[in-house]
Amino acid sequence: MRPEIFSVFPKPLAEYLVTLHGAQNAEEVADLELVVALCLSLAIVSALTLLVYFIWHRVKPGR
C-alpha cells in the first residue's frame, strides 16, 4: 500500500549480488531477493533474541 515507508536496498549492492549470484532472468533475481530477505530477517531475529536473552538474565528475579 505504501512502499515508501521501507528503506530502499542500495542499488550498487543489489547489482553486485546479482552479478555474484549469476542471475540471468527475472525469476532468478526474485529467488535472490528471497534469499537476501531471509538472511536479513534471520540476522535481525537472532540479534533481537540474543538481546532479550541477555536482558532477561540481567534482570532475572531471585538473584
Secondary structure, 3 states (H helix, E strand, C coil): CCHHHCCCCCHHHHHHHHHHHCCCCHHHHHHHHHHHHHHHHHHHHHHHHHHHHHHHHHCCCCC
